[in-house]
Amino acid sequence: MQDLALTHTGHLWLFFLLVAGIIILPGMDMAYVMASSLTGGRRSGMAAVSGVVAGGVVHVVMGVLGIGILFKAFPAAFNLMLLTGAVYIAWIGWQLISGAAPLGEVRAGREVTLATSFRRGAINCLLNPKAYLFMLAIFPQFLRPEYGSVWLQAIAMGLIIALTQLAVYGTIALGASGLRLWLRGHHEAQIRLGQAIGVLLILTALWTAWQSWS
């Protein structure tokens, strides 16, 4: 029994390393958290992080319920999900490029509520192809009947995912909010940085769309 517990502990550490490596890679969630913090400040950024974490919880539940099997059986549905995510992230990118979501300041009538930041963060995570690929290819490999209840294992792995997301994306949100304070006195830098992040989001969207057809 003790040997099995040690094996399971090592199993979870390996899972953590894989999760951390994937979350640290730049992607849709990271870009959106940064954009939210730059446009709305620390609270908006952390609301977006909370939304991403909530989306991650939904992914875990879907993984345990075997929703990924449906995507394997109906690849067209998976491709549609990828395209939907691409369009959504491209729309956010265009808002930054066009100035509809200014960095470093909030224009009258354009303030984004915390609930909106949370909702968009959750939607962004739920439409993130990287998360679905993880749930299809990696997550099921770590659910082992010999380690006990599958649901308890899923809860443990879900906590690992949520805490890692909170640590990585929370750090980015706090760092970006500090940069936002500096941007208030540098209008030209606001414009250029907003455009750069917008271009990054659109490039991410194009890559996602390409993946759906490749």
One Martini backbone bead per residue (centre of mass of N, CA, C, O) as a GRO file, in nm:
protein
  214
    1MET     BB    1   0.057   0.063  -0.021
    2GLN     BB    2   0.302   0.254   0.004
    3ASP     BB    3   0.407   0.214  -0.284
    4LEU     BB    4   0.150   0.321  -0.421
    5ALA     BB    5   0.162   0.606  -0.299
    6LEU     BB    6   0.438   0.681  -0.419
    7THR     BB    7   0.355   0.641  -0.712
    8HIS     BB    8   0.126   0.852  -0.712
    9THR     BB    9   0.299   1.094  -0.638
   10GLY     BB   10   0.480   1.078  -0.889
   11HIS     BB   11   0.247   1.107  -1.086
   12LEU     BB   12   0.166   1.400  -0.996
   13TRP     BB   13   0.437   1.534  -1.054
   14LEU     BB   14   0.433   1.480  -1.356
   15PHE     BB   15   0.172   1.632  -1.409
   16PHE     BB   16   0.272   1.908  -1.313
   17LEU     BB   17   0.502   1.943  -1.519
   18LEU     BB   18   0.318   1.936  -1.767
   19VAL     BB   19   0.129   2.167  -1.690
   20ALA     BB   20   0.342   2.389  -1.655
   21GLY     BB   21   0.459   2.372  -1.944
   22ILE     BB   22   0.190   2.452  -2.085
   23ILE     BB   23   0.110   2.720  -1.935
   24ILE     BB   24   0.377   2.882  -1.998
   25LEU     BB   25   0.292   2.883  -2.268
   26PRO     BB   26   0.198   3.075  -2.504
   27GLY     BB   27  -0.148   3.201  -2.530
   28MET     BB   28  -0.472   3.275  -2.503
   29ASP     BB   29  -0.487   3.309  -2.194
   30MET     BB   30  -0.238   3.487  -2.151
   31ALA     BB   31  -0.320   3.717  -2.344
   32TYR     BB   32  -0.588   3.790  -2.203
   33VAL     BB   33  -0.483   3.858  -1.923
   34MET     BB   34  -0.298   4.085  -2.014
   35ALA     BB   35  -0.514   4.260  -2.152
   36SER     BB   36  -0.698   4.297  -1.902
   37SER     BB   37  -0.483   4.435  -1.719
   38LEU     BB   38  -0.413   4.672  -1.914
   39THR     BB   39  -0.719   4.782  -1.945
   40GLY     BB   40  -0.835   4.725  -1.617
   41GLY     BB   41  -0.635   4.599  -1.430
   42ARG     BB   42  -0.595   4.397  -1.164
   43ARG     BB   43  -0.893   4.308  -1.123
   44SER     BB   44  -0.943   4.228  -1.417
   45GLY     BB   45  -0.715   4.020  -1.437
   46MET     BB   46  -0.815   3.835  -1.199
   47ALA     BB   47  -1.089   3.776  -1.325
   48ALA     BB   48  -0.972   3.632  -1.570
   49VAL     BB   49  -0.828   3.412  -1.412
   50SER     BB   50  -1.083   3.296  -1.282
   51GLY     BB   51  -1.211   3.215  -1.552
   52VAL     BB   52  -0.990   3.018  -1.640
   53VAL     BB   53  -1.017   2.829  -1.399
   54ALA     BB   54  -1.313   2.757  -1.448
   55GLY     BB   55  -1.261   2.634  -1.727
   56GLY     BB   56  -1.069   2.412  -1.620
   57VAL     BB   57  -1.283   2.262  -1.455
   58VAL     BB   58  -1.457   2.184  -1.696
   59HIS     BB   59  -1.241   2.017  -1.839
   60VAL     BB   60  -1.218   1.801  -1.622
   61VAL     BB   61  -1.507   1.701  -1.632
   62MET     BB   62  -1.497   1.625  -1.931
   63GLY     BB   63  -1.267   1.420  -1.904
   64VAL     BB   64  -1.416   1.222  -1.711
   65LEU     BB   65  -1.679   1.191  -1.904
   66GLY     BB   66  -1.564   1.166  -2.210
   67ILE     BB   67  -1.589   1.401  -2.426
   68GLY     BB   68  -1.341   1.342  -2.607
   69ILE     BB   69  -1.470   1.107  -2.764
   70LEU     BB   70  -1.654   1.284  -2.938
   71PHE     BB   71  -1.425   1.431  -3.090
   72LYS     BB   72  -1.312   1.171  -3.217
   73ALA     BB   73  -1.585   1.088  -3.360
   74PHE     BB   74  -1.623   1.423  -3.421
   75PRO     BB   75  -1.408   1.625  -3.579
   76ALA     BB   76  -1.590   1.861  -3.675
   77ALA     BB   77  -1.652   1.969  -3.389
   78PHE     BB   78  -1.360   2.039  -3.318
   79ASN     BB   79  -1.310   2.236  -3.553
   80LEU     BB   80  -1.534   2.433  -3.472
   81MET     BB   81  -1.411   2.508  -3.202
   82LEU     BB   82  -1.150   2.627  -3.314
   83LEU     BB   83  -1.282   2.850  -3.488
   84THR     BB   84  -1.432   2.993  -3.261
   85GLY     BB   85  -1.178   3.067  -3.101
   86ALA     BB   86  -1.042   3.231  -3.326
   87VAL     BB   87  -1.258   3.450  -3.358
   88TYR     BB   88  -1.260   3.552  -3.067
   89ILE     BB   89  -0.954   3.634  -3.044
   90ALA     BB   90  -0.959   3.825  -3.291
   91TRP     BB   91  -1.160   4.029  -3.176
   92ILE     BB   92  -0.983   4.120  -2.940
   93GLY     BB   93  -0.743   4.210  -3.115
   94TRP     BB   94  -0.896   4.428  -3.279
   95GLN     BB   95  -0.967   4.610  -3.040
   96LEU     BB   96  -0.672   4.686  -2.981
   97ILE     BB   97  -0.591   4.800  -3.260
   98SER     BB   98  -0.844   5.012  -3.281
   99GLY     BB   99  -0.900   5.120  -2.964
  100ALA     BB  100  -1.151   4.993  -2.801
  101ALA     BB  101  -0.906   4.880  -2.600
  102PRO     BB  102  -0.741   5.061  -2.398
  103LEU     BB  103  -0.437   5.131  -2.262
  104GLY     BB  104  -0.406   5.258  -1.924
  105GLU     BB  105  -0.716   5.328  -1.986
  106VAL     BB  106  -1.056   5.460  -1.941
  107ARG     BB  107  -1.320   5.509  -2.125
  108ALA     BB  108  -1.608   5.633  -2.172
  109GLY     BB  109  -1.825   5.356  -2.177
  110ARG     BB  110  -1.567   5.115  -2.163
  111GLU     BB  111  -1.604   4.964  -1.913
  112VAL     BB  112  -1.505   4.665  -1.768
  113THR     BB  113  -1.630   4.429  -1.596
  114LEU     BB  114  -1.565   4.171  -1.389
  115ALA     BB  115  -1.773   3.979  -1.511
  116THR     BB  116  -1.669   4.005  -1.801
  117SER     BB  117  -1.381   3.907  -1.751
  118PHE     BB  118  -1.465   3.632  -1.645
  119ARG     BB  119  -1.632   3.534  -1.887
  120ARG     BB  120  -1.408   3.563  -2.101
  121GLY     BB  121  -1.207   3.375  -1.963
  122ALA     BB  122  -1.384   3.122  -1.977
  123ILE     BB  123  -1.434   3.119  -2.281
  124ASN     BB  124  -1.140   3.115  -2.368
  125CYS     BB  125  -1.079   2.841  -2.233
  126LEU     BB  126  -1.312   2.672  -2.373
  127LEU     BB  127  -1.172   2.760  -2.672
  128ASN     BB  128  -0.904   2.619  -2.612
  129PRO     BB  129  -0.714   2.393  -2.786
  130LYS     BB  130  -0.492   2.319  -2.580
  131ALA     BB  131  -0.686   2.200  -2.368
  132TYR     BB  132  -0.812   1.975  -2.545
  133LEU     BB  133  -0.551   1.828  -2.616
  134PHE     BB  134  -0.485   1.758  -2.325
  135MET     BB  135  -0.750   1.595  -2.265
  136LEU     BB  136  -0.704   1.385  -2.500
  137ALA     BB  137  -0.381   1.298  -2.451
  138ILE     BB  138  -0.318   1.318  -2.120
  139PHE     BB  139  -0.528   1.298  -1.889
  140PRO     BB  140  -0.623   0.992  -1.923
  141GLN     BB  141  -0.332   0.869  -1.846
  142PHE     BB  142  -0.380   0.957  -1.519
  143LEU     BB  143  -0.623   0.757  -1.499
  144ARG     BB  144  -0.610   0.517  -1.233
  145PRO     BB  145  -0.767   0.253  -1.082
  146GLU     BB  146  -0.530   0.163  -0.879
  147TYR     BB  147  -0.565   0.461  -0.719
  148GLY     BB  148  -0.877   0.467  -0.732
  149SER     BB  149  -1.076   0.710  -0.753
  150VAL     BB  150  -1.132   0.896  -1.028
  151TRP     BB  151  -1.252   1.153  -0.900
  152LEU     BB  152  -1.021   1.204  -0.695
  153GLN     BB  153  -0.804   1.232  -0.908
  154ALA     BB  154  -0.938   1.469  -1.058
  155ILE     BB  155  -0.932   1.666  -0.822
  156ALA     BB  156  -0.626   1.671  -0.786
  157MET     BB  157  -0.563   1.762  -1.081
  158GLY     BB  158  -0.742   2.014  -1.075
  159LEU     BB  159  -0.579   2.159  -0.854
  160ILE     BB  160  -0.317   2.172  -1.009
  161ILE     BB  161  -0.422   2.340  -1.242
  162ALA     BB  162  -0.541   2.582  -1.083
  163LEU     BB  163  -0.279   2.665  -0.925
  164THR     BB  164  -0.104   2.708  -1.176
  165GLN     BB  165  -0.275   2.921  -1.310
  166LEU     BB  166  -0.272   3.123  -1.075
  167ALA     BB  167   0.035   3.164  -1.066
  168VAL     BB  168   0.093   3.244  -1.361
  169TYR     BB  169  -0.146   3.443  -1.434
  170GLY     BB  170  -0.124   3.618  -1.180
  171THR     BB  171   0.158   3.728  -1.237
  172ILE     BB  172   0.084   3.860  -1.507
  173ALA     BB  173  -0.139   4.047  -1.402
  174LEU     BB  174   0.038   4.207  -1.200
  175GLY     BB  175   0.254   4.299  -1.403
  176ALA     BB  176   0.059   4.445  -1.603
  177SER     BB  177  -0.057   4.651  -1.396
  178GLY     BB  178   0.213   4.795  -1.354
  179LEU     BB  179   0.246   4.882  -1.651
  180ARG     BB  180  -0.015   5.053  -1.664
  181LEU     BB  181   0.085   5.285  -1.485
  182TRP     BB  182   0.308   5.374  -1.683
  183LEU     BB  183   0.122   5.421  -1.940
  184ARG     BB  184  -0.033   5.681  -1.851
  185GLY     BB  185   0.241   5.861  -1.936
  186HIS     BB  186   0.240   5.682  -2.233
  187HIS     BB  187   0.062   5.700  -2.506
  188GLU     BB  188   0.232   5.572  -2.733
  189ALA     BB  189   0.282   5.305  -2.583
  190GLN     BB  190  -0.009   5.218  -2.567
  191ILE     BB  191  -0.059   5.183  -2.868
  192ARG     BB  192   0.173   4.986  -2.941
  193LEU     BB  193   0.109   4.762  -2.736
  194GLY     BB  194  -0.181   4.711  -2.824
  195GLN     BB  195  -0.107   4.630  -3.114
  196ALA     BB  196   0.084   4.396  -3.044
  197ILE     BB  197  -0.125   4.222  -2.891
  198GLY     BB  198  -0.329   4.209  -3.121
  199VAL     BB  199  -0.144   4.063  -3.319
  200LEU     BB  200  -0.093   3.816  -3.141
  201LEU     BB  201  -0.389   3.723  -3.132
  202ILE     BB  202  -0.429   3.691  -3.439
  203LEU     BB  203  -0.203   3.484  -3.481
  204THR     BB  204  -0.328   3.277  -3.294
  205ALA     BB  205  -0.590   3.248  -3.459
  206LEU     BB  206  -0.458   3.153  -3.724
  207TRP     BB  207  -0.326   2.902  -3.605
  208THR     BB  208  -0.587   2.769  -3.511
  209ALA     BB  209  -0.725   2.757  -3.788
  210TRP     BB  210  -0.507   2.585  -3.923
  211GLN     BB  211  -0.537   2.338  -3.731
  212SER     BB  212  -0.840   2.273  -3.819
  213TRP     BB  213  -0.727   2.198  -4.134
  214SER     BB  214  -0.466   1.995  -4.091
   0.00000   0.00000   0.00000
